[in-house]
């Protein structure tokens, strides 16, 4: 019996190693897999040379502040290698330089238009109050971006933490295959 298990064990170890090497190679080459509901779930490819502009999907390190500290403690965002021990986040740029943003209890408005899925939720699924970011007719500067989900009404996004400075963006990503 022991002689039969050894080839199986070796085969599993080799297959596991090959899978890990392939994942590493694809990650180094620019592949990213999104498993969250903030943007469509799927395979994305990074493009550090692409311009960060309205409509683009981006990966960013959250700024180190109390809103993100609380989000990490509550598992809204993962732990990772960003300052503050935060994990990278993926969102869509829904407002940029000179766009006028209003965020209130009805939702997020960009240039007077209410964004879909943007009504802030008062409490998380276990009843803890969510942060309340509010602003009225605020024109984004050339360094500010509003990062949101345009597909998920429960995403932890700009309606809770406000505009983010461009310096926190790590790369633009493009969907390769989503589902």
Buried (B, 14 or more C-beta within 10 A) or exposed (E): EEEEEEEEEEEEEEEEEEEEEEEEEBEEEBBBEBEBEBBBBBBBBBEEEEEBEBEBBBBBBBBEEEBBBBBBEEEBBBEBEBEBEBEBBBBBBBBBBEBBBBBBEEBBBBEEEEBEBBBBBEEBEEEEEBBEBEBEEBEBEEEBBBBBBBBBBEBBBBBBBBBBEBEBBBBBBBBEEEE
